[in-house]
Amino acid sequence: MQNCRMKVAKSRLLMRILKKILALKIYKIADFIKNKQVKEVHTIFNITTNFTVKEEVAVRNENAWAFEDINKDT
């Protein structure tokens, strides 16, 4: 019984540590891509899109708040 409790406690501790590491990595990535153009981020992370130009414009218009500080021609 004691061994089982110890394993559960270790698992919980490990999960807390992993969540903190993940949060730090997310902030690091966000800081890394901050102020970069969309095309530059796509190149860095090897992102391809299947959107047509018309579809991309529609998405940008629907989510204009997310693109306020981004150059519109990227």
C-alpha positions in Angstrom: 0.0 0.0 0.0 2.8 2.4 0.9 4.6 1.6 -2.4 1.4 2.4 -4.3 1.0 5.7 -2.5 4.6 6.6 -3.3 4.2 5.8 -7.0 1.1 8.0 -7.1 2.9 10.8 -5.3 5.8 10.6 -7.7 3.5 10.5 -10.7 1.7 13.6 -9.5 5.0 15.4 -8.9 6.3 14.4 -12.3 3.1 15.7 -14.0 3.4 19.0 -12.2 7.0 19.3 -13.3 6.2 18.4 -16.9 3.3 20.9 -17.0 5.7 23.6 -15.9 8.3 22.6 -18.4 5.6 22.6 -21.1 4.4 26.1 -20.1 8.0 27.4 -20.2 8.5 25.9 -23.7 5.3 27.5 -24.9 6.4 30.9 -23.7 9.8 30.4 -25.2 8.3 29.5 -28.6 5.8 32.4 -28.4 8.7 34.8 -27.6 10.7 33.3 -30.5 8.0 33.9 -33.1 6.9 37.3 -31.7 7.3 40.1 -34.3 8.0 37.6 -37.1 6.1 37.7 -40.4 3.7 34.8 -41.1 5.7 33.5 -44.0 8.9 33.5 -41.8 7.1 31.5 -39.1 5.9 29.1 -41.8 9.4 28.7 -43.1 10.9 28.2 -39.6 8.4 25.5 -38.6 8.1 24.0 -42.2 4.3 24.8 -42.2 2.5 24.4 -45.5 -1.1 25.5 -46.1 -3.8 24.2 -48.3 -5.8 27.4 -48.3 -6.3 29.2 -51.5 -5.6 32.9 -51.5 -9.4 33.6 -51.3 -9.8 31.2 -48.3 -6.8 32.8 -46.5 -8.3 36.3 -47.0 -11.6 35.1 -45.6 -9.9 33.6 -42.5 -7.9 36.8 -42.0 -11.1 38.9 -42.3 -13.0 36.6 -39.9 -10.1 36.9 -37.4 -8.9 40.4 -38.1 -8.0 41.0 -34.4 -5.3 38.3 -34.7 -3.7 40.0 -37.6 -3.7 43.6 -36.4 0.0 44.0 -36.2 0.9 41.8 -39.1 1.7 43.0 -42.6 -1.3 42.2 -44.7 0.7 41.1 -47.8 2.3 38.1 -46.0 
